Amino acid sequence: LFVRRDNFPGNFYPDTLSFIGGRIEEGETEEKALLREIQEEIGLAVDGLQIKRLGWLPNLQADGDWTEQGDGSENKQNIFSVRLTYEQASSLTLGQEGKNLVWIDPDSFDGIAGSGELKGSVLIPNLSFVLLGHKEGLRKMTEGEELSPSDLGLNPFN
């Protein structure tokens, strides 16, 4: 599940497909931020969700450079997997951000550059890296198999 980003002035990567998520607010843990973003962006009750920490990627700026925080520390994009039941998936609604929600079957990722509903869709750089470069890892994830961060090209959490 991905969200097509808004096209507001100053919004990084407008009109691109992106992961569900956002920034960690002051005082939040990574997991609390994830749960808040899930509620805000797709209206899903977070009680009892099956969440797995997968790994992280350095975040990219709009110009393609790796970003750093103001203190020089690395700006990371933490990647989690959230398994949904059919009932949960059927109840999702677009929240406060984004243009629309897009379900993409891993077998159709090549269609992003080719034909069909996804033709011409642009992915944020980190999403491109994971989806287009690590299809076997995505297959394992969608089938509920055990996978390591390296299966998706991610750095392991410390």
Secondary structure, DSSP 8 states (H G I E B T S, - for coil): -EEE----TT-SSTT-EE-S-----TT--HHHHHHHHHHHHH----TT-EEEEEEEEE-B-TTS-B-B-TTS-B-EEEEEEEE--HHHHHT----SS-SEEE---GGGGGGGTSSSTTTT--B-HHHHHHHHH-HHHHHHHHTT----GGGGT-B---
